[in-house]
């Protein structure tokens, strides 16, 4: 089969690989229909994710058709169309019982990281009973690819961890795919202000279309002043960091109001300064999280009810044999205006 393989920092290649086989009773082999590229894949290519070793097939998102199952799989049968969660969860270990599926002792974020992933014609999915979801009849496959990772990540790590409340003020720092996913789902809680901050005017324009009440270009270094001006000098109740670089996290420190929350989503490859010299007295919380995908069933229902349209995040489409072009497009989003790319296997 064809598969996109990580070859070390800055290196990747489309290669021929053997079709995966069942290893454990709970495994399913899924034939990929649609997959995508995540910002985390770009972090892997930068060398930011030490657990992903050269030779790994990348990708942790997708929808497909069950090809074969292990003897322990009872919830799915060959021929079932499924959504593949980016998180593999056994459902029974201590962390899974606490709803922290991302820290499952035999799973977590392993697809496209510690085991081969979804940017291929087939993928082996461990713990299939609790890591796959049936696709509703007639569901839009492309839209549901966004539920593998990006929407639950924006919602859980940003909105839920940020404890967004009706009438509150929220700033989302970064209007890339994750930031826009947080923007789409934060509106479940009707905040009074949703301020989106970025250096890309195109993405800020999309943020306005997606529901932002204000959009700020931070290229001039005055974003904090502008946020304070929009919030009566106090800052925001929730600052969501959706980039993963020191400058954006420090901006969140600058704009969070007393008693507020900094909810980090970004994958950080470098250390960040924590300015306790002024934050020590501000009664703030700082939250971190790897997506657990506990919200996936709810998001599926929301999409099916047409209360949420994740297809708005898709800008480009490719076939698997053109996946290196897809990476080039996704990796140069400032020039290509790419958000999420869909890859048909």
N, C-alpha and C positions, 0 to 999 in steps of 0.2 A: 504494500500500500504506500501511497505518498504521505509524507509527514514533514512538518517544519521542525527542524532540529537546532537546538542551541549548541553552538560550538565554542563558547567562551566569550568573554566581554567583547562586544562589537561584532560578533560573528554568528551567522545563522545560515542554514541551507535547507532547501527542499530535497528530501532524500527518499529512497525506497527503503521501507522497513517491513519486517514481517507483520502480518496481522496479529494483534494481541490474542492471547488465549486465557481461558479461565484458570486462575491460580488458587482461589479460595472459594469455599462454598457460597459466600455472599456476593460473589462477583457477577456482573453482567457485562457482556460485550455489546457496545452500542455503535451502530453505523451512523456516522455523523451526517446530518442534513445541512445544518447551518452552524457556523461558529463565528467568533469575532476575536479581536485583539484588545487587550486590556492595557491600561497604563502600567500595570505591574509587569507585564511582559517587557515593556521598555526598560523598566528598572532592572529586570533580570539581565537584559542585554548590556546595560551599563555596568554590570558586576555588583549591583547593590544587594542581591539576594544570594547569600552564601550557600543556602541549602539546595539551590538549583545547580547541578553539576553539568559540565559539557557532555553532550550526548543525549540530553533530555529532549523529548518531544514537548513543545510548549503548548500552552492553552489550557484554560480551565472553565470555559463557557461553551454552551451549545445546546442544540436540540437534535434529536436523532430517533432512530428506530432500533428497538432491542433486537439484537441478532442472535444471542444465545445467553443462557443463564446458568449459574451454578446451582447445585442441589438445595442450597439454603435460601434461594430467592423465591418468595411466595407472593409478592405483591405485583410482579410483572411477568409477562410472557413474551416470547419472541413475536415480533410484529407490532408490539405496543409503541406508540409514539411517546417520547419522554423529553422532559426538560432535565438537563444535567446540572446539578448544583455545583458551584465552585468549591463547596465544602463537603467532604466525605465524613459521615457520622455513623458510628456504630449504634447509637441510641441507648446504650446500656452502661457505659463507663461513668465514672464519677462526674466528669465534666459534661457529658451529654445529658445526664440527669439534671444538671443545673442549667441546661439550655445553652451551655458554652460549647456548641458543636465545633467551633473553630479550634478547640483544644482537645478534641477527641484523642484518646491515647493511641488509637490505631488508625486515625484518619486526620481530620482537619484540612488545612489547605495543602494537599499533597498533589493533586492533579496539575500537571505542567510545572511542578516544583520538585517534589521528591519521587514522583512516579510519572510515567508518560501521560501527556495531556490530550486535548481535544482538537488541536490544529492538525488533524490527520483524517484519514478516511474511516478509521475505527478507533475506539478507545475502550480500555478496560476500566470499569467504574466499580470500586470496592463498596461494600455496604450498600448494595443497590436498593434494598428494601427501604432504607431511610435516607438515601442520597439522590434518588430520582423522583420525578413527579410526572404523573400522567398528564399529557396535553389534552385540554378540553377539546371536544369535537368541534372542528371548524376553526380552531384557534390559529392566529397569524403566527407562523413559526418565527419570522424575523423579529417581531415584537417581543416574543417570549424569550429570545436569546438574551434580552436585556434583563431578564429576571434571574439569570444564572448567577450574576455577581453585582452588576453596577447599581441596579435599583435597590436591592436589599442593603448594599454597602452604604449608599448615600443615606438611606432611611435609618438603618440601625446605628451606624457609626456617627452620623451627623445629626439627624433629627431626634432620634430617641435618646442617644447619649447627651445631646444638647438640651434635653428637657424643654423643647419648644412648647409654648403655651399660647392659647388664644390671646390676641392683643399684644403680644410681646414683640421685641425687635430682634431681628436676626441679620447677621452679615455672613455671607458665604464668600470666602476668599479663594478664588479660582473658579472660572466658569468653563472648565473642560467638561468631559462627559460625567465625571463623578460629581463635580459641583452642580451641574445641571440636573443630575439625578436627585441630588439633595433638594434642589430648588423645586422640582416637580412634586416631591413627596412632603416637603415642609408645609405645603399648602393644605394638607389634611388637617392641620392644627390652626389655621387662620391667624397667623401672626399679623400684626398691624403693619410692620415694616419688614421687607425682605430686600436687603442691600447686597448686591453682587459686585465683587471687586475683581478686576483682571487688568491685563495690559493689552488685551486683544479687543479692539472695537467691534469686530465681527461677532465674537462670542458674547460680548456685552449686549449687542443688539438682539441676539438670540435669547439671552437671559430676560430681556424686557418682554419679548414675545412669549416666553414661558411663564411669566408671572412676577418677575422682579418689580418691586415698587420704585427702586432707584438702582442705577448702575454707575460705578465709578471706575475710571481708568486710573490706575495707580502708577503709571509710568513717570509721573512728575514727582513722586515721593511724598505727595501730600494727601494720601488716602486717609490716614488717621484723622487729620484735621477735618476733612470733608465728612467723615462718619460722625465725628463729634458735633459738627454743625447741624447734621441731619437729625441728631438725637438729643438736642438741647444741652449739649456739652457732656452728657453722661456716658456715652458709649452704648453698646448693644448688649442685650440680655444673653444672647448666644452668638458666639463667633465660631464658625465652622471652617476648619482648615482643610482645603481640598486640593492641595498641590503637592506638598512633601518636600519643601526646601526651607532653609532657615529663615529667609526673608519673610515668607508668608506666615510662618508660625509666629514670628516676632511681631508682625502686624496684628495678628489676633491678640497678642498680649497688650498691644497699644490701644485696641479699640473695645475691649471687653469692659462692661460696666461693673461697678461694685456689686457683688452678689451674683455675677454672671458666670457663664460656663464657656470654656474653650473646648470644643469637640474636635479632636484630631481625626481626620480620615487619611491624610496623605501618607505615602510610604516614604520614610525618610532614610536617605543613604548617608547623611552627614549629621553630626551633632548639632543641637540647637541650644542657644542660650536661654536659660530660664531666669527672667529678671525679677528675682525675689526681692531685690532692693526697693522695688516699689509695689510689687504684687503681694507682699507678705501681709498687708493690712486690708486687702481689697475683698476678702471673703469669696474668692473665686474658686471654681472647680476646673480641673483639667482632666479630660477623659480620653482614653485611648481604647481602641477595639479593633480586632480583626473580625470581619463580618461572620456572623453565626448562621445566617440564612433562616432564622426562626420566623422571619416575617414573610417568607416566600409564599406559603399558602394564602395569606391575606392579600398579598400583592397580586397573585394569580386571580383571585376573585375580583379585585378592584379593576384589573385590566379587562376581564371578561364583562364586567358591568359597565365598561366604557367610562369609568371615572378617572382613568389614568391611561395616557397614550404614550407608551415608551418608544413607539416607532418614530416619534419626532426626533429622537436622538440619532437616527441612522442617516448618514449622508452619502456613503459610498458602498458599492457592491463589487465583489470580485469572485472568481472561482479559485479553488484550491491551488491550481497550477500557477496562479498569478499572486500567490500570497506574499511573495517578496515585494511585489509592487504595492500590495495592500499595506505592508509595514512601512514602506517609503512614504506612502500617502498619509498614514496615521502619524508617523513620526515627524512629519513636516506640516503639522496642522495649521500653523500660522500662515503658511502659503497656500495650502490646499483647502482650508476651511473645513477640515475633516472633524467629525465628532466620532461616532461609532461606525466601523466598517463591518459589513456582513460578508462572510466568506462561505460560498456554497461548495460543499464537498461532493 
